[in-house]
Structure formats: C-alpha cells, structure tokens
C-alpha cells in the first residue's frame, strides 16, 4: 500500500484570511514527476505493430485523443480540422494535421514520424488514404481506434482505392493500454497524491452556508497549487449525494449535511479518481452505518482480486455482501446502482470494468477504481473511492482507504 499522499502537513498551515487565499502555503507534489519518455512511446509502437502483424492488419487509424498521445506523445484537441495518425503494421507512423498546426504538433511528438500537413483547401482524408500500406486489400484491413469519429473513417474509406475493409481496433489498443508500466504507475501515484492532499485541504476549509460551487473552487485552486491539472470535481451535498452524478437542485452545507466529493486530476496525462464522503457536524447512526457498509464493500473488492480471475467477480462479491445486508439486487435502489469500479490510466474511465459480466482476466499492471457506493433516493448517498493496481503479489492501493466517517481523509 502506498501512502505518499498522506505526508503533506496541510493542517499545519496558517488559517486563511480575507487577504490570504485558502490554498496559500500548499506546495507542488509533482516536481519530480517524469513524463513518458520517447523510448517508451517507441516500445508501445513496436508492441502494437507486432500485434497487427500477428493478426494481419495493415494499419491502425487513430484520431487525436488519449490513444494518439499514448502511441506518439501528441497531445492535441479535436475539432472540425482532422489531426490523426496512421500506424502501419511495419514502418514509420504517418501524422496528418493542418498546415498551420504542424509546429504545435511537433512540440509533443515523441516518435519518428512522417508529418504530412494539409492546407485549408486540401483533404486530410486523401493524405491518410494515400498512406495506406500498398493500397491493396491483400495487405489486410484498416483497424480504427474506437473513439475516432465516423466522418473521418468514412471519408478515408471513400478516398482509398480500393476501399479498405474496416475493423475495430479495440483488441489492439486494449492489448497495449490495459497493462501499465512502472513509469505510468509512478505518474498515477503522483496524481493520486495530489488529489488526496487537495481533498484533505478542502475538508479542513468547509464552512456552514457553502454551496457546491464554493467547494469546487477550493478543489480547483488546491489541485493546481499542489501541481496537478484539475480534471473534474463532483460536489454533492445533502439529498444530491443520493444521485451518483448529482442534481440540479441548489444545496448548501448545514449541520448534518452529507458531503460527497468525487474528484480527479492529471499529471503528465495520467489520471486520479478519488471520492470521499463525510458529514458536516455530527453524523446520525444511519449515516454511520451506511458509511461503514460502503467501507466494507471497498475492502471486499480488494480481498476478492486474484490474478487470472474474471474482473466481474469483484463486482459480484461486493453485491452479494450488500444484498445480504438487505440492499437491493441487480443494480437497483436503494443500493449500489453502478459498477464497483472502472479501469483508469490516461482516461479516467477505460476498460476493463468491475461490472459483473466483464470476463477479462485480472493481470498484473491493470489499474482500477474501487467505489462501491450506496444510494438512498430522497435521503443521501455515500461513495468512497480509491484507485489501485494489480501486482504479482496482489492489489496495491495508490491511496489509503478512509478510516472513518469522522476521519474521511
């Protein structure tokens, strides 16, 4: 179990005043974090090309997004102007991007690549089609990364002669991205350290009368000061905590309020995802009992994780415990209406998933969230969430589980 995130002494800083922001005094935890090297990006390309050769796939088409960054280092947003890479089964990557974006693309490119820029009156799809290996069906099908937009795939297929067979690339991409390397795990550790420290800081600065937006502002500021790139924060108060992704009804903190914060950041492209729930003031016996039940669910998830076992078994084990306590079955309410957890890495949600029908075998290097919440519509909900990775010796947490409803962080 790694507990580096617990080391920062947030409680020792001076109290905030009108002229002192609440996050002043927090120091970056990520100064030593190292981005993924060009050598590792090259090894990833070699691995996916080997998989493509085994399966007789001619090339892999990847639009801008996390998978493009994973293989090439290119960190770029999506727009109506296509930036994409064609990764052949053998040979150099071809990157297509708008002419005026080429200097920006080169800033994050980490592998040798043939950049083919297109000007505003030219077709990026013809450039991609022209780069298809041998431009022959005999070379094999074109695999397409799952999030690549349909219009890109269709336009490339139309521009190619002959029109290529198109197949999903999910198995290729999963075969690489699901298993994290030591440098990837180190970046995820850094991101989780930041998020836990930010939550600890925010926990100590919540006051009666605050609304979700006030608490969100604290989270964003603390995350940035601690060296993370804030990605998201759900701040669910009172009855809104009974709905996993919240409610539009305005809520504010008062004595007895359930406060549920689900938040994450990224460090060099790798994500954290942590949830903590507690009560402002004195918790009721019911709130305490639900909190303890959720905590036990988290423990059961980790106790169930076994190398080679289907990841869906983790979800089933937690549900069996909850149902034995009288909570609803089959993802019903009141109870656990969502999966026990999800894969995580460069995307906050990625396969495999801790849902009962996922038969993926658990392997060392896989990373997940552990978040078996309980939700009571019309009352409140409790979610506790920590991320972990599987090792040869068993599951390893990035952050320690919460101790108690009175000591959530």
C-alpha positions in Angstrom: 0.0 0.0 0.0 1.4 3.4 -1.0 0.6 6.3 1.3 2.8 9.1 -0.1 -0.2 11.3 -0.4 -0.7 11.3 3.4 2.7 13.0 4.0 1.8 16.6 3.4 1.0 18.5 6.6 -1.8 20.7 5.4 -3.2 21.1 8.9 0.0 22.9 9.9 -0.5 26.0 7.7 -1.8 29.3 8.9 -5.6 29.9 8.6 -6.8 31.8 5.6 -7.8 35.4 6.0 -9.5 37.9 3.6 -6.2 38.7 2.1 -4.8 35.1 2.2 -6.3 32.6 -0.2 -7.3 29.4 1.5 -4.8 27.4 -0.7 -1.8 29.6 0.0 1.1 27.6 1.5 0.3 24.4 -0.5 3.4 23.3 -2.4 3.7 21.2 -5.5 4.0 17.4 -5.1 4.8 16.8 -8.7 8.2 18.5 -9.2 9.9 15.1 -9.6 7.3 13.5 -11.9 8.8 12.5 -15.2 6.7 12.4 -18.4 6.7 9.2 -20.5 9.9 9.0 -22.5 10.3 8.8 -26.2 11.8 5.4 -25.8 8.7 4.1 -24.1 6.5 5.6 -26.8 8.7 3.8 -29.3 8.3 0.5 -27.4 4.5 1.0 -27.5 4.5 1.4 -31.2 6.7 -1.7 -31.6 4.2 -3.7 -29.5 1.1 -2.6 -31.4 2.8 -3.2 -34.7 3.7 -6.7 -33.6 0.1 -7.4 -32.7 -1.0 -6.0 -36.1 1.4 -8.3 -37.9 0.1 -11.3 -35.9 -3.5 -10.5 -36.9 -2.7 -9.5 -40.4 -3.9 -5.9 -40.0 -2.5 -3.4 -42.5 -2.7 -0.2 -40.4 -4.2 1.4 -37.3 -6.0 4.8 -37.7 -6.1 6.9 -34.5 -7.6 10.4 -34.2 -6.4 13.0 -31.7 -7.1 11.9 -28.2 -5.6 9.8 -25.4 -4.7 6.9 -27.7 -2.8 9.1 -30.1 -0.9 10.5 -27.2 -0.2 7.0 -25.8 1.5 5.9 -29.0 3.1 9.1 -30.3 3.1 11.6 -27.5 1.0 14.1 -29.5 -1.4 15.9 -27.1 -4.0 17.6 -29.2 -7.7 18.5 -29.1 -10.4 17.5 -31.5 -12.0 20.0 -33.9 -13.5 20.0 -37.3 -10.0 20.0 -38.7 -8.6 16.5 -38.6 -5.4 15.6 -36.9 -4.8 11.8 -37.0 -2.1 9.2 -37.2 -1.9 6.1 -39.4 0.3 3.5 -37.8 1.3 0.8 -40.3 2.0 -2.8 -39.3 5.6 -2.1 -40.3 7.4 1.2 -40.9 7.1 4.8 -39.8 4.0 6.5 -38.4 2.3 9.0 -40.7 0.7 12.0 -39.0 -1.8 14.2 -40.8 -2.5 17.7 -39.4 -3.5 21.2 -40.6 -0.5 23.0 -42.0 -0.7 25.9 -39.5 -0.8 23.4 -36.6 2.3 21.5 -37.6 4.7 23.5 -35.3 2.4 22.8 -32.3 2.1 19.1 -33.1 5.9 18.8 -33.2 6.1 20.2 -29.7 4.7 17.0 -28.1 5.6 14.4 -30.8 7.9 11.8 -29.2 8.5 9.3 -32.0 9.9 9.4 -35.5 7.1 10.2 -37.9 6.3 11.3 -41.4 4.3 14.6 -40.9 2.0 15.4 -43.8 0.4 18.7 -43.3 -2.7 19.8 -45.2 -3.7 23.3 -46.2 -7.2 24.7 -45.8 -8.3 23.8 -49.4 -6.8 20.3 -49.2 -8.2 17.0 -48.0 -6.7 15.3 -44.9 -8.6 12.1 -45.9 -6.8 11.8 -49.2 -3.5 12.1 -47.4 -4.4 9.3 -45.0 -5.7 7.1 -47.8 -2.5 7.7 -49.7 -0.5 6.4 -46.8 -2.4 3.1 -46.5 0.2 0.2 -46.9 0.3 -1.0 -50.5 -3.2 0.5 -51.0 -4.4 -3.1 -51.5 -6.9 -5.3 -49.7 -4.3 -8.0 -49.8 -2.3 -6.0 -47.2 -5.1 -6.5 -44.7 -7.9 -4.4 -43.1 -7.7 -1.0 -41.6 -8.2 -1.1 -37.9 -9.9 2.0 -36.4 -9.5 3.2 -32.8 -12.9 3.2 -31.0 -13.3 6.9 -30.4 -12.3 8.0 -33.9 -15.2 10.0 -35.4 -17.3 8.3 -38.1 -16.9 11.1 -40.7 -13.1 10.6 -40.7 -13.4 6.8 -41.2 -16.0 7.2 -44.0 -14.0 9.9 -45.8 -10.8 7.9 -45.6 -12.5 4.8 -46.9 -14.0 6.7 -49.8 -10.7 8.3 -50.7 -8.9 4.9 -50.8 -8.6 2.7 -53.9 -9.6 0.0 -53.4 -11.9 0.8 -50.5 -10.3 -0.9 -47.4 -12.1 -3.3 -45.1 -12.5 -1.6 -41.8 -12.3 -3.4 -38.5 -12.4 -2.3 -34.8 -9.1 -1.8 -33.1 -10.3 -2.3 -29.6 -8.3 -5.5 -29.0 -5.1 -3.9 -30.4 -5.4 -0.8 -28.2 -6.5 -2.7 -25.1 -3.6 -5.2 -25.6 -1.3 -2.3 -25.1 -3.0 0.2 -22.8 -4.6 -2.1 -20.2 -1.2 -3.1 -18.7 0.6 -0.1 -17.1 4.4 0.2 -17.0 6.4 1.4 -14.0 6.6 5.0 -15.3 2.8 5.0 -15.9 2.2 3.8 -12.3 4.5 6.5 -11.0 2.5 9.2 -12.7 -0.7 7.8 -11.5 0.7 7.7 -8.0 1.7 11.4 -8.3 -1.8 12.3 -9.5 -3.4 10.4 -6.6 -1.1 12.0 -4.1 -2.2 15.5 -5.4 -5.9 14.7 -5.2 -5.8 13.2 -1.8 -3.8 16.2 -0.4 -6.3 18.6 -2.1 -9.3 16.7 -0.5 -7.6 16.9 2.9 -7.1 20.6 2.4 -10.7 21.2 1.3 -12.1 19.1 4.1 -10.5 21.5 6.6 -11.9 24.6 5.0 -15.6 23.8 4.5 -18.0 26.0 6.4 -21.7 26.2 7.0 -23.6 28.0 4.2 -21.1 27.0 1.5 -22.6 25.7 -1.8 -21.2 23.2 -4.2 -19.6 25.9 -6.4 -17.7 27.3 -3.3 -16.3 23.9 -2.6 -15.5 23.3 -6.2 -13.4 26.5 -6.3 -11.4 25.3 -3.3 -10.7 22.0 -5.0 -9.6 23.6 -8.3 -7.3 26.0 -6.5 -5.8 23.4 -4.2 -5.2 20.9 -7.0 -3.4 23.5 -9.1 -1.3 24.6 -6.2 -0.3 21.0 -5.4 1.0 20.5 -9.0 -1.9 18.7 -10.7 -4.1 19.6 -13.6 -7.6 19.6 -12.3 -9.8 17.4 -14.5 -13.2 17.2 -12.7 -14.9 17.6 -9.3 -18.4 16.5 -8.4 -19.5 18.1 -5.2 -22.8 16.5 -4.0 -24.5 17.9 -0.9 -27.4 16.5 1.2 -30.0 14.7 -0.9 -27.9 15.3 -4.1 -25.4 12.7 -2.8 -28.1 10.0 -3.4 -27.6 10.5 -7.1 -24.2 9.4 -8.3 -23.7 12.3 -10.7 -25.7 14.8 -8.7 -28.8 17.0 -9.0 -29.6 20.5 -10.4 -31.4 21.5 -7.1 -29.3 24.0 -5.2 -27.9 22.7 -1.9 -25.8 24.2 0.8 -23.8 22.9 3.8 -25.6 22.8 7.2 -25.2 20.7 10.3 -25.9 17.1 9.4 -25.1 17.6 5.7 -23.7 14.7 3.8 -20.8 16.0 1.7 -19.7 13.8 -1.2 -16.7 14.9 -3.3 -15.6 12.9 -6.3 -12.6 14.4 -7.9 -9.5 13.8 -10.0 -6.5 15.5 -11.7 -3.9 14.5 -14.2 -0.1 14.6 -14.1 1.6 14.3 -17.5 -1.6 12.8 -18.9 -2.3 10.2 -16.2 -5.4 10.4 -14.0 -6.5 10.1 -10.5 -10.1 9.5 -9.3 -10.9 9.7 -5.5 -14.2 10.0 -3.7 -14.7 10.9 0.0 -18.0 11.2 1.9 -18.5 12.6 5.4 -21.0 14.6 7.5 -20.6 18.3 8.4 -21.1 18.2 12.2 -22.5 15.1 13.9 -23.4 12.1 11.8 -26.6 10.2 12.6 -26.5 6.4 13.4 -27.9 5.7 10.0 -25.3 7.7 8.2 -22.6 6.0 10.2 -23.9 2.5 9.4 -24.2 3.2 5.7 -20.7 4.6 5.6 -19.3 1.5 7.4 -21.1 -0.7 4.9 -19.6 1.1 2.0 -16.1 0.9 3.5 -16.5 -2.9 4.0 -17.6 -3.1 0.3 -14.3 -1.4 -0.7 -12.4 -4.0 1.4 -14.2 -6.9 -0.1 -13.4 -5.7 -3.6 -9.7 -5.7 -2.8 -9.9 -9.1 -0.9 -11.5 -10.7 -4.0 -9.0 -9.5 -6.5 -7.0 -12.5 -7.8 -4.6 -12.9 -10.7 -6.3 -14.7 -13.6 -9.8 -14.4 -12.2 -12.5 -12.5 -14.2 -12.7 -8.9 -13.0 -16.5 -9.2 -12.9 -16.2 -11.4 -9.9 -15.1 -8.4 -7.8 -18.4 -6.7 -8.6 -20.4 -9.9 -7.8 -18.7 -10.3 -4.4 -19.5 -6.8 -3.3 -23.1 -7.1 -4.4 -23.5 -10.4 -2.5 -22.4 -8.7 0.7 -24.7 -5.7 0.2 -27.7 -7.8 -0.7 -27.0 -9.9 2.4 -27.4 -6.6 4.3 -30.8 -6.0 2.8 -29.8 -3.6 -0.1 -31.4 -4.0 -3.5 -30.1 -6.5 -6.0 -29.5 -6.2 -9.8 -28.2 -2.7 -9.6 -31.4 -1.5 -8.0 -32.1 1.3 -5.5 -31.7 1.8 -2.6 -28.3 0.1 -3.1 -25.4 0.1 -5.5 -26.8 1.2 -8.8 -23.4 1.4 -10.7 -20.4 -0.9 -11.2 -18.0 -1.4 -8.4 -15.2 0.2 -10.4 -13.6 1.0 -13.7 -10.2 0.9 -15.4 -8.2 4.0 -15.3 -5.0 5.4 -16.8 -4.8 8.2 -19.4 -8.6 8.2 -19.4 -10.4 8.4 -16.1 -12.8 5.6 -17.4 -11.2 2.9 -19.5 -11.5 -0.9 -19.8 -11.7 -3.3 -18.2 -14.6 -2.6 -15.8 -15.6 -4.0 -12.4 -19.1 -5.0 -13.6 -20.4 -8.5 -13.1 -20.5 -9.5 -16.8 -16.9 -8.4 -17.6 -14.9 -11.7 -18.1 -11.5 -10.0 -18.6 -8.8 -11.9 -16.7 -7.1 -9.8 -14.0 -3.4 -9.3 -14.8 -0.6 -7.5 -13.1 -0.4 -3.9 -14.2 -4.1 -3.3 -14.6 -5.4 -0.3 -12.7 -8.9 0.3 -11.3 -11.1 2.5 -9.1 -12.7 0.8 -6.1 -16.0 2.7 -5.5 -18.9 0.6 -4.3 -21.2 3.4 -3.1 -24.7 3.1 -1.6 -27.5 5.5 -2.5 -30.9 6.1 -0.9 -33.0 8.4 -3.1 -34.7 11.1 -1.2 -32.2 10.9 1.7 -28.4 10.7 1.0 -25.7 8.6 -0.6 -22.2 7.5 0.4 -19.4 6.9 -2.0 -15.8 6.0 -1.1 -13.3 5.6 -3.9 -9.6 4.9 -4.2 -7.6 3.6 -7.1 -5.4 0.5 -7.1 -3.3 -1.5 -9.4 -2.8 -5.3 -9.5 0.7 -6.6 -8.8 2.1 -10.1 -8.8 1.6 -10.1 -5.1 -2.0 -8.8 -5.1 -3.8 -5.4 -5.2 -1.8 -2.3 -4.3 -3.6 0.9 -3.4 -2.4 4.3 -4.6 -4.1 5.9 -1.6 -5.1 4.5 1.9 -8.8 3.8 2.4 -10.7 6.3 4.5 -10.6 5.5 8.3 -14.0 6.6 9.5 -16.8 9.0 8.7 -15.2 11.4 11.2 -11.7 10.8 9.6 -12.5 10.6 5.9 -9.1 11.6 4.7 
